[in-house]
Every structure is written in C-alpha cells, then in structure tokens.
Amino acid sequence: MAESDSKEAGATEDRGAGVMCPPPFIYIGLLLLGPLIDRLLGLPPFPVSWWFSLPFLAIGIALIATAIGLFRVSGQNPNPATATNGIIDTGLYAFTRNPMYLGMALTYVGLAILLQSMP
C-alpha cells in the first residue's frame, strides 16, 4: 500500500505523547514561583533543617539519572515529545510507571526544604 493510501485509510504517523510543555519546565516554574508566593504572602519559613533535604535530593536525582540511563540503554529518547518504539518494563520501570516524574517530585520536595519554602 502506498504512503498516500495509508493516510487515506485513517493511519496517522506517530508524533509522540503530544506534550505541550515538558514536565521539567513545569517543576522548575513552580519551584521558582513557590518562594515568591511565600514572600508575597508572608508565610513563615519551613521549620526543618536544610540537611533534611539531602535524602530527597539524592534519591530524586538518582531516580531521574537511572531512568534516563534505562532509556539510553534501550536506544530510546527520554524526550516525551518524541515517538517511542517500545515500552521499557525493566529496572525501575518494573516498579513504577514513571520514575522520572517520581524523581522530579522528590527533588522538588528536597529543594523546597532547602529553600525553606512551604511545599
């Protein structure tokens, strides 16, 4: 079947997940907005020592790095806007659907504690 025939038959090319704004930008935007809102509302600092942020940061960054490594090993691009040629279901992906988002959330909590911003 010719390429034009497949388009006429309702087939579409795979354009990825159709992500309009990459999730890291959402996390960074909210992270930058949080301390600003804290200051504008006069909220008190988060009453936890900065060292409490270290486990969250370490685990979050490790999850992100490991998940990206699994993408690279499988020959896929971790960018959600690109098409994928398969599903990764080994390593971290055997336990959580999206370890990168989990890692970003843990890193976000760690940075909020480090900046003494109410999470």
Salt bridges, closest charged atoms under 4 A:
GLU3 OE2 - LYS7 NZ 3.61
